[in-house]
Every structure is written in structure tokens, then in C-alpha cells.
Amino acid sequence: MKIDGVKHNVIMYKKNTVKIEPKVNAVKKDTVELSREGKKLSELSLNDNSVNSKEKIEAIKNKVLQGTYKVDSKLTAKRIIDIMKGRDV
């Protein structure tokens, strides 16, 4: 058998490729936002009436050490509830 010529029928297929583009990473900046309660606390610390003096703190420490410091539990509970409900402190 004699073959005179060989015809090459070559069909090339391109693969279905998805071009992956490099993602540009945007520079993220951190942000801080104070809550309403945090702003209230900030205002309290700047108010002269709410700043505890060293003498007052020492007096309370001494009462605690001596065992004579009394806490009004009803007043404490009322203040906690007032703060939680957003009432003026």
C-alpha cells in the first residue's frame, strides 16, 4: 500500500479559560464610632462635679478597710436601671 501524501487535518480547540484579573486591594481604614453611652461618659469625665477627689477616694477606702462603708442597695439598683434605660444620670 502506497500513501502519496498525508493530509493533516488538525483542529485546535481553545480551552474555555476564564481570565483571572488580579484584585486590587483597596486600602481599608479603621474607623471608630462612639456610642451614645460612650459620649455621655466622656461628658461626665469633663464635668468638674463628677470628678472624684483624692480625699473622697481615700475616705471611702478607709471606710471599706474598717468595715464601716455601707452601700444603699436600692439606690444602686435604681441608678443601674436608670443608666440602662438611658435616663439622665
C-alpha positions in Angstrom: 0.0 0.0 0.0 1.4 3.3 -1.0 0.5 6.6 0.6 1.1 9.5 -1.7 0.6 12.2 0.8 -0.6 12.7 4.2 -3.1 15.4 4.9 -3.1 16.6 8.4 -6.4 17.8 9.4 -5.6 19.3 12.8 -8.4 21.0 14.6 -7.2 23.0 17.6 -9.6 23.9 20.3 -9.1 26.6 22.7 -9.8 25.8 26.2 -12.6 27.8 27.8 -10.4 29.8 30.1 -11.6 32.4 32.5 -9.3 35.3 32.7 -8.5 36.0 36.3 -7.8 39.6 36.8 -5.7 40.5 39.9 -7.9 42.1 42.5 -6.8 45.5 43.5 -6.8 45.5 47.3 -8.2 48.8 48.4 -6.6 50.2 51.5 -9.0 49.8 54.3 -9.0 52.4 57.0 -10.1 51.7 60.6 -12.9 53.8 62.0 -14.1 54.4 65.5 -17.6 55.5 66.4 -18.6 56.2 70.0 -22.0 55.1 71.2 -24.4 57.5 72.8 -23.5 56.0 76.2 -19.8 56.5 75.5 -20.3 60.1 74.7 -22.2 60.6 77.9 -19.3 59.1 79.8 -17.0 61.4 78.1 -19.1 64.4 79.1 -19.2 63.2 82.7 -15.4 62.9 82.9 -15.1 66.5 81.7 -17.6 67.8 84.2 -16.0 69.2 87.4 -18.8 67.9 89.6 -18.3 64.3 88.7 -14.5 64.1 89.1 -13.7 62.3 92.3 -11.2 64.0 94.5 -8.3 62.1 96.1 -9.6 62.9 99.5 -13.0 61.4 98.8 -11.5 58.2 97.4 -9.2 57.9 100.4 -12.2 58.3 102.8 -14.1 55.5 101.0 -11.0 53.3 101.1 -10.6 53.8 104.8 -14.3 53.0 105.5 -14.0 49.8 103.4 -10.9 48.8 105.3 -12.6 49.5 108.6 -15.8 47.7 107.6 -17.9 50.8 108.1 -18.8 51.5 104.5 -22.5 51.0 103.8 -24.0 50.7 100.3 -27.6 51.5 99.7 -28.6 48.6 97.5 -31.9 50.2 96.4 -30.2 53.4 95.3 -27.6 51.3 93.5 -30.2 49.2 91.7 -32.2 52.4 90.7 -29.1 54.0 89.3 -28.2 50.9 87.2 -31.7 50.7 85.8 -31.7 54.5 85.0 -28.4 54.1 83.1 -29.7 51.0 81.2 -32.9 52.9 80.2 -30.9 55.9 79.1 -32.3 58.3 81.7 -30.1 61.2 82.7 -27.5 60.2 85.3 
